[in-house]
Amino acid sequence: MLKFDSKQKQVIENNALALASVNVNGSPHVVAAAFVKVVAEDKILVTNNYMNTTIENIQKNKQVALAVWNKDWEENCCGFEFIGIAEYFTSGEWYDKVKQLPENIDEPCKGALLITIKKVKRLA
């Protein structure tokens, strides 16, 4: 099983990331996601506040990719690509967890994406 190391977890939780999905016709779609938490050795939890197209894509094709890099990349570049499988929740444990995040207090918090990471590639 894949396990995040401490650097990967730090970069994931302290920076916005790009979340890419693909529709049934193979057209890619990418959004920025800011409220992201590592919740297990191989799982990332992402809040859905405004991801209409992304959620439509994931309901038909669960494969996703994420790219993230640190804010001070010009001085100390560190980035990763994560490939995984997404599940979408509008109730239950994972939805409750994102609803409780302080970042989501004034957000619509429509659902939670739980992404199980299958592959990691260092970008820098």
GUDO-69160 format. One line per field, with one value per residue: residue number from 0; x negated, y negated, z negated of N, C-alpha, C, O, CB in turn. Coordinates in Angstrom, 1 decimal. Glycine has a CB too. Layout:
<atoms>
pos: [NUM ...]
n.xx: [X ...]
n.yy: [Y ...]
n.zz: [Z ...]
ca.xx: [X ...]
ca.yy: [Y ...]
ca.zz: [Z ...]
c.xx: [X ...]
c.yy: [Y ...]
c.zz: [Z ...]
o.xx: [X ...]
o.yy: [Y ...]
o.zz: [Z ...]
cb.xx: [X ...]
cb.yy: [Y ...]
cb.zz: [Z ...]
</atoms>
This chain:
<atoms>
pos: [0 1 2 3 4 5 6 7 8 9 10 11 12 13 14 15 16 17 18 19 20 21 22 23 24 25 26 27 28 29 30 31 32 33 34 35 36 37 38 39 40 41 42 43 44 45 46 47 48 49 50 51 52 53 54 55 56 57 58 59 60 61 62 63 64 65 66 67 68 69 70 71 72 73 74 75 76 77 78 79 80 81 82 83 84 85 86 87 88 89 90 91 92 93 94 95 96 97 98 99 100 101 102 103 104 105 106 107 108 109 110 111 112 113 114 115 116 117 118 119 120 121 122 123]
n.xx: [-0.8 -0.5 -2.0 -1.8 -4.6 -6.0 -6.7 -5.2 -2.6 -2.6 -2.9 -0.5 1.5 1.0 1.2 2.9 4.3 4.3 7.0 7.8 10.2 11.9 14.3 16.9 16.4 13.7 12.7 10.7 10.9 10.1 9.7 9.1 8.4 8.7 9.3 8.2 7.3 5.1 6.2 5.7 3.2 3.0 5.0 6.8 8.8 11.2 12.9 16.0 17.1 17.7 17.7 19.1 18.9 16.7 17.7 19.8 18.2 16.7 18.7 19.1 16.6 14.2 11.5 8.9 6.5 4.1 2.3 -0.2 -2.2 -4.7 -4.2 -6.5 -7.9 -9.7 -12.1 -12.5 -11.6 -9.1 -7.1 -4.3 -2.6 0.4 2.1 5.3 8.3 11.5 14.2 17.5 19.3 22.3 23.3 22.8 19.8 17.5 18.5 19.5 17.1 15.8 17.6 17.1 14.7 12.8 12.3 14.5 16.7 18.2 18.8 20.5 20.3 21.0 20.4 18.1 15.0 13.4 10.3 8.4 5.1 3.1 0.8 -2.3 -4.1 -7.1 -7.3 -9.2]
n.yy: [1.2 -2.2 -5.0 -8.2 -10.4 -12.6 -15.1 -15.1 -15.1 -17.6 -19.4 -18.8 -19.6 -22.3 -23.9 -25.1 -22.8 -21.3 -19.6 -17.1 -15.8 -13.6 -13.5 -11.4 -11.4 -11.7 -14.3 -16.5 -18.1 -20.6 -21.8 -24.2 -23.2 -23.9 -23.2 -20.7 -17.6 -15.1 -12.0 -9.4 -6.8 -6.6 -8.2 -11.1 -13.8 -15.9 -18.9 -19.6 -22.5 -24.1 -22.5 -21.6 -20.5 -18.8 -16.9 -15.7 -14.5 -12.6 -11.0 -9.4 -8.6 -7.5 -8.0 -10.2 -12.9 -14.7 -17.7 -19.3 -21.8 -23.5 -26.8 -28.5 -27.9 -29.1 -29.5 -27.0 -24.5 -22.1 -19.5 -17.4 -14.8 -13.1 -10.2 -8.8 -7.2 -8.3 -8.8 -10.0 -11.7 -12.8 -12.6 -11.1 -9.8 -11.0 -13.2 -14.6 -15.1 -17.0 -19.1 -19.9 -21.2 -24.1 -25.9 -25.6 -27.0 -29.3 -28.4 -26.6 -23.8 -21.2 -18.5 -15.7 -14.6 -11.6 -10.5 -7.8 -7.2 -5.9 -6.1 -8.0 -10.7 -12.6 -16.0 -18.0]
n.zz: [0.0 0.8 -1.0 -2.3 -2.7 -5.2 -4.0 -1.7 -2.8 -4.2 -2.0 -0.6 -2.5 -3.0 -0.8 2.1 4.5 7.8 9.2 11.4 13.6 15.8 18.4 19.8 22.5 22.7 22.4 20.6 17.4 15.0 11.7 9.0 5.7 2.4 -0.3 -1.7 -3.1 -4.4 -5.3 -5.8 -5.3 -2.6 -1.6 -0.6 -1.5 -0.1 0.0 1.5 2.6 4.8 7.2 9.7 12.4 12.1 10.2 11.7 13.6 12.1 11.1 13.3 14.1 12.1 12.0 11.1 11.1 9.3 8.7 6.9 5.4 3.4 1.9 1.8 4.2 6.0 4.6 3.2 4.6 4.5 5.5 6.4 8.2 8.0 8.6 8.6 7.3 7.0 4.6 4.0 1.6 0.0 -2.4 -5.7 -7.2 -5.9 -4.7 -7.0 -8.2 -6.5 -6.7 -9.3 -9.2 -10.0 -7.8 -6.2 -7.3 -6.3 -3.8 -1.1 -1.2 0.2 0.5 0.1 1.4 1.4 2.0 3.1 3.3 5.8 7.1 7.1 8.2 8.1 8.8 8.8]
ca.xx: [0.0 -1.2 -1.9 -2.3 -5.6 -5.7 -6.8 -4.0 -1.4 -2.8 -2.6 0.9 2.4 0.6 1.2 4.0 3.9 5.1 7.7 8.2 11.1 12.2 15.7 17.1 15.9 12.3 12.3 10.2 11.4 9.3 10.2 8.3 9.0 7.9 9.6 7.7 6.7 4.7 7.0 5.1 1.8 3.2 6.3 6.9 10.2 11.3 14.3 16.7 17.8 18.1 17.2 20.2 18.4 15.8 18.5 20.4 17.2 16.3 19.8 19.1 15.3 13.7 10.1 8.5 5.1 3.9 0.9 -0.4 -3.5 -4.7 -4.1 -7.8 -8.5 -10.8 -13.3 -12.6 -10.5 -8.7 -5.8 -3.9 -1.4 1.0 3.1 6.1 9.7 12.4 15.5 18.1 20.2 23.1 23.7 22.0 18.6 16.6 19.2 19.5 15.7 15.5 18.5 16.6 13.4 13.0 12.3 15.8 17.7 19.0 18.9 21.7 19.9 22.0 20.0 16.7 14.4 12.3 9.4 7.5 4.0 2.6 -0.6 -2.8 -5.3 -7.6 -7.4 -10.4]
ca.yy: [0.0 -3.5 -5.8 -9.5 -10.7 -13.8 -16.2 -15.0 -15.5 -19.0 -20.1 -18.7 -20.3 -23.7 -24.5 -24.7 -21.9 -21.1 -18.4 -16.9 -14.7 -13.4 -13.1 -10.1 -11.6 -11.9 -15.7 -16.8 -19.2 -20.8 -22.9 -24.4 -22.8 -24.5 -22.6 -19.3 -16.9 -13.7 -11.3 -8.0 -6.7 -6.7 -8.9 -12.6 -14.3 -17.2 -19.5 -20.1 -23.7 -24.7 -21.6 -20.9 -19.6 -17.7 -15.9 -15.0 -13.6 -11.6 -10.0 -8.6 -8.1 -7.8 -8.3 -11.6 -13.3 -15.9 -18.2 -20.3 -22.3 -24.5 -28.2 -29.1 -27.1 -29.8 -29.3 -25.7 -23.9 -20.7 -19.3 -16.0 -14.4 -12.0 -9.5 -8.0 -6.8 -9.2 -8.5 -11.2 -11.6 -13.9 -12.3 -10.1 -10.1 -11.9 -14.5 -15.2 -15.5 -18.3 -20.1 -20.4 -21.9 -25.5 -26.5 -25.5 -27.6 -30.1 -27.8 -25.7 -22.4 -20.4 -17.1 -15.3 -13.6 -10.8 -10.0 -6.8 -7.4 -4.7 -6.4 -9.3 -11.1 -13.8 -16.9 -18.9]
ca.zz: [0.0 0.8 -2.2 -2.2 -3.7 -5.9 -3.1 -0.8 -3.6 -4.4 -0.8 -0.3 -3.4 -3.1 0.5 3.0 5.5 9.0 9.3 12.7 13.8 17.2 18.7 20.5 23.9 22.6 22.2 19.2 16.6 13.9 10.8 7.9 4.5 1.3 -1.6 -1.5 -4.3 -4.4 -6.3 -6.0 -4.7 -1.1 -1.2 -0.6 -1.6 0.6 -0.1 2.7 2.4 6.1 8.2 10.4 13.5 11.5 9.6 12.8 14.2 11.1 11.0 14.5 14.3 10.8 12.0 11.0 10.9 8.5 8.8 5.9 5.2 2.3 2.2 2.1 5.2 6.6 3.8 2.8 5.3 4.2 6.0 6.6 9.0 7.4 9.4 7.7 7.5 6.2 4.2 3.6 0.5 -0.4 -3.8 -6.3 -8.0 -5.2 -4.6 -8.3 -8.5 -5.8 -7.3 -10.6 -9.0 -10.2 -6.6 -5.5 -8.0 -5.5 -2.5 -0.9 -1.6 0.8 0.4 -0.2 2.2 0.8 3.1 2.7 4.1 6.3 7.7 6.8 9.0 7.7 10.0 8.7]
c.xx: [-0.9 -1.0 -2.5 -3.5 -5.3 -5.8 -5.6 -2.8 -1.5 -2.4 -1.2 1.7 2.1 0.7 2.5 3.5 4.8 5.7 8.3 9.1 11.3 13.6 15.7 16.5 14.4 11.8 11.9 10.9 10.5 9.8 9.1 9.1 8.1 8.1 9.4 7.0 6.2 5.4 6.6 3.8 1.9 4.4 6.2 8.4 10.3 12.7 14.8 17.6 18.4 17.8 18.3 19.7 17.5 16.6 19.3 19.4 16.9 17.5 19.8 17.7 14.5 12.2 9.8 7.0 5.1 2.5 0.9 -1.9 -3.5 -4.7 -5.4 -8.6 -9.7 -12.1 -13.5 -11.5 -10.3 -7.3 -5.5 -2.7 -0.9 2.1 4.0 7.5 10.5 13.7 16.2 19.2 21.0 23.7 22.8 20.7 17.7 17.2 19.2 18.1 15.4 16.4 17.9 15.2 13.7 13.0 13.6 16.9 18.7 19.1 20.1 21.5 20.9 21.6 18.5 16.2 13.3 11.6 8.4 6.3 3.4 1.1 -1.0 -4.0 -5.8 -7.8 -8.6 -11.2]
c.yy: [-1.2 -4.3 -7.1 -9.7 -12.1 -15.0 -16.2 -15.5 -17.0 -19.8 -20.0 -19.6 -21.8 -24.5 -24.1 -23.7 -21.9 -19.7 -18.2 -15.7 -14.6 -12.9 -11.9 -10.2 -11.8 -13.3 -15.9 -18.0 -19.4 -22.0 -23.0 -23.9 -23.3 -23.8 -21.1 -18.8 -15.5 -13.0 -9.9 -7.9 -6.8 -7.4 -10.4 -12.9 -15.7 -17.7 -19.9 -21.3 -24.2 -23.8 -20.9 -20.0 -18.5 -16.6 -15.1 -14.0 -12.4 -10.5 -9.1 -7.9 -8.5 -8.1 -9.8 -11.7 -14.6 -16.4 -19.3 -20.6 -23.3 -25.9 -28.9 -28.4 -27.8 -29.6 -27.8 -24.8 -22.4 -20.5 -17.8 -15.9 -13.2 -11.4 -8.7 -7.7 -7.6 -8.6 -9.8 -10.9 -12.9 -13.7 -11.3 -10.7 -11.2 -13.2 -15.3 -15.8 -16.9 -19.4 -20.7 -21.1 -23.4 -26.3 -26.6 -26.2 -28.4 -29.6 -26.9 -24.3 -21.4 -18.9 -16.9 -14.3 -12.9 -10.1 -9.0 -6.9 -6.1 -4.9 -7.8 -9.5 -12.5 -14.7 -17.8 -18.5]
c.zz: [0.0 -0.5 -1.9 -3.2 -4.3 -5.0 -2.2 -1.6 -3.9 -3.2 -0.4 -1.2 -3.5 -1.8 1.3 4.0 6.7 9.0 10.7 12.8 15.4 17.4 19.5 22.0 23.9 22.5 20.8 18.7 15.4 13.0 9.7 6.6 3.3 -0.1 -1.5 -2.7 -3.9 -5.6 -6.6 -5.2 -3.2 -0.7 -1.5 -0.6 -1.1 0.4 1.2 2.3 3.7 7.3 9.0 11.5 13.0 10.9 10.6 13.4 13.3 11.0 12.2 14.7 13.0 10.8 12.0 10.9 10.1 8.7 7.7 5.7 4.1 2.8 2.5 3.1 5.9 5.9 3.4 3.4 4.9 4.7 6.3 7.5 8.3 8.3 8.5 8.2 6.5 5.9 3.7 2.6 0.2 -1.7 -4.4 -6.9 -7.2 -5.0 -5.9 -8.6 -7.8 -6.3 -8.6 -10.4 -9.2 -8.9 -5.9 -6.2 -7.2 -4.0 -2.3 -1.3 -1.1 0.7 0.1 0.9 1.4 1.9 2.5 3.7 4.5 6.8 7.3 7.6 8.4 8.9 9.9 7.5]
o.xx: [-1.9 0.1 -3.6 -3.5 -4.3 -5.0 -5.1 -2.0 -0.4 -1.7 -0.6 2.6 2.9 0.2 3.0 2.3 5.9 4.9 9.1 8.9 10.9 14.1 14.7 16.2 13.8 10.6 12.6 11.3 10.2 10.3 8.3 10.3 6.9 7.2 10.3 6.2 6.9 5.2 7.1 3.4 0.9 4.9 5.7 9.2 9.6 13.7 14.1 18.6 19.6 17.6 18.4 20.1 17.6 16.3 19.3 19.8 16.8 17.2 20.4 17.6 14.2 11.6 10.4 6.3 5.9 1.6 1.8 -2.8 -2.5 -5.1 -5.4 -9.8 -10.6 -13.2 -14.7 -10.6 -11.3 -6.4 -6.5 -1.8 -1.7 2.9 3.4 7.9 10.2 14.3 15.5 20.0 20.4 24.6 21.9 20.6 17.3 16.5 19.0 18.0 14.8 16.0 18.2 14.8 14.6 13.7 13.9 18.1 19.9 19.5 20.7 22.5 21.7 22.5 17.8 16.9 12.4 12.1 7.6 6.6 3.1 0.4 -0.2 -4.9 -5.0 -8.3 -9.1 -12.2]
o.yy: [-1.3 -4.2 -7.2 -9.2 -12.8 -16.0 -17.3 -16.3 -17.7 -20.8 -21.0 -20.3 -22.5 -25.6 -23.1 -23.7 -22.4 -18.8 -19.0 -14.6 -15.5 -12.1 -11.3 -9.2 -11.9 -13.5 -15.6 -18.9 -18.4 -23.0 -22.1 -24.2 -23.0 -23.7 -20.3 -19.5 -14.8 -13.4 -9.2 -8.9 -7.1 -7.2 -10.9 -12.3 -16.6 -16.9 -20.5 -21.2 -24.7 -24.3 -19.7 -18.8 -17.3 -15.4 -13.8 -12.9 -11.3 -9.4 -8.0 -6.9 -9.7 -8.5 -10.5 -10.7 -15.4 -15.5 -20.1 -19.7 -24.0 -26.3 -29.8 -28.2 -27.1 -29.6 -27.4 -24.5 -21.6 -21.2 -17.0 -16.8 -12.2 -12.2 -7.9 -8.1 -7.6 -7.9 -10.6 -10.0 -13.9 -14.4 -10.7 -11.9 -12.2 -14.3 -16.5 -16.9 -17.8 -20.5 -21.8 -21.7 -24.0 -27.3 -27.4 -26.1 -28.3 -30.4 -26.4 -23.6 -20.8 -18.0 -17.9 -13.4 -13.5 -9.3 -9.4 -6.7 -5.2 -3.9 -8.7 -8.6 -13.4 -14.3 -18.3 -19.0]
o.zz: [-0.7 -1.1 -1.4 -4.3 -3.8 -5.2 -2.0 -1.1 -3.8 -3.3 0.0 -0.7 -4.1 -1.8 1.1 4.3 6.7 8.8 11.1 12.2 16.1 16.7 19.9 22.6 25.0 22.5 19.8 19.4 14.7 13.6 9.5 6.5 3.3 -0.9 -1.3 -3.3 -3.2 -6.7 -7.5 -4.5 -2.6 0.5 -2.5 0.1 -1.5 0.7 2.0 1.7 3.8 8.4 8.9 11.5 13.5 11.2 10.5 13.7 13.8 10.8 12.1 15.3 12.8 9.8 12.8 10.6 10.3 8.8 7.6 5.9 3.8 3.9 3.3 3.0 6.4 6.5 3.4 2.7 4.9 4.2 6.5 7.5 8.0 8.8 7.7 9.3 5.3 6.7 3.1 2.8 0.1 -2.2 -3.6 -7.0 -7.8 -5.1 -5.9 -9.2 -8.4 -6.4 -8.9 -11.4 -8.6 -8.8 -5.0 -5.8 -7.3 -3.1 -3.3 -1.7 -1.9 0.9 0.0 1.2 0.9 2.7 1.7 4.9 3.6 6.9 7.3 7.8 8.3 10.0 11.0 7.2]
cb.xx: [1.0 -0.6 -2.7 -1.3 -7.0 -6.7 -8.1 -3.7 -1.4 -4.2 -3.5 1.3 2.2 -0.7 -0.1 4.6 3.8 4.2 8.8 7.0 12.5 11.2 16.5 18.5 16.6 11.7 13.5 8.7 12.9 7.8 11.6 7.8 9.2 8.3 11.1 6.8 7.7 3.1 8.5 6.2 1.3 3.1 7.4 6.2 10.8 10.9 14.3 17.6 17.0 17.5 16.3 21.1 17.6 14.9 19.5 20.9 15.9 16.0 21.1 19.4 14.6 13.9 9.5 9.2 4.3 4.3 0.6 0.2 -4.2 -6.0 -3.4 -8.6 -7.5 -10.5 -13.2 -12.6 -10.7 -8.9 -5.5 -3.6 -1.7 1.6 2.5 6.1 10.0 12.5 15.6 18.8 19.4 24.2 25.2 21.6 17.8 16.1 20.7 19.9 14.7 15.7 19.9 16.3 12.9 11.9 11.2 16.1 17.2 18.5 17.6 22.2 19.8 22.1 20.4 16.6 13.7 13.0 8.8 8.1 3.0 3.4 -0.6 -3.2 -5.0 -9.0 -6.2 -10.0]
cb.yy: [0.0 -4.4 -5.0 -10.6 -10.7 -14.0 -16.0 -13.6 -14.8 -19.3 -19.5 -17.2 -19.7 -23.8 -24.2 -26.0 -20.4 -21.4 -18.3 -16.7 -14.9 -12.3 -14.3 -9.7 -12.7 -11.3 -16.6 -16.9 -19.1 -21.0 -22.6 -25.8 -21.2 -25.9 -22.9 -19.2 -16.9 -13.5 -11.4 -6.9 -5.3 -5.3 -8.2 -13.3 -14.2 -17.1 -20.7 -19.0 -24.8 -26.0 -20.6 -22.0 -20.5 -18.3 -16.5 -16.0 -14.4 -12.2 -10.8 -9.4 -8.7 -6.6 -7.6 -12.2 -13.4 -15.7 -18.8 -19.7 -22.8 -24.2 -28.9 -29.2 -26.7 -31.2 -30.1 -25.6 -23.9 -20.5 -20.1 -15.3 -14.2 -12.3 -8.7 -8.6 -5.3 -10.6 -7.4 -11.9 -11.1 -14.2 -11.7 -9.0 -8.9 -11.3 -14.3 -14.2 -14.5 -18.1 -19.5 -19.2 -21.6 -26.1 -25.9 -24.1 -28.5 -31.5 -27.0 -25.8 -22.4 -20.7 -16.4 -14.7 -14.3 -9.7 -11.2 -5.4 -8.3 -4.1 -6.2 -9.5 -11.2 -13.6 -17.8 -20.3]
cb.zz: [-1.2 2.0 -3.4 -2.5 -3.0 -7.1 -2.3 -0.3 -5.0 -4.9 0.4 -0.5 -4.8 -3.8 1.3 3.8 4.9 10.3 8.2 13.6 13.1 17.8 19.4 20.5 24.5 23.8 22.6 19.2 16.2 14.3 10.2 7.7 4.4 1.1 -2.1 -0.2 -5.5 -4.5 -5.9 -5.5 -5.0 -0.5 -2.1 0.5 -3.0 2.1 -1.1 3.4 1.8 6.3 7.6 11.1 14.5 10.4 8.6 13.8 14.5 9.8 10.9 15.7 15.6 9.9 13.3 9.8 12.3 7.0 10.2 4.5 6.5 1.5 1.0 0.8 6.2 6.8 2.5 1.2 6.8 2.6 7.3 5.3 10.5 6.0 10.6 6.4 7.4 6.8 3.1 4.9 -0.8 0.7 -3.8 -5.3 -8.2 -3.9 -4.1 -9.4 -8.1 -4.3 -7.6 -11.5 -7.6 -11.1 -5.6 -5.4 -9.1 -5.5 -2.2 0.5 -3.1 2.3 1.7 -1.6 3.5 -0.2 3.8 2.6 3.5 7.5 9.2 5.2 10.5 7.0 10.0 8.6]
</atoms>
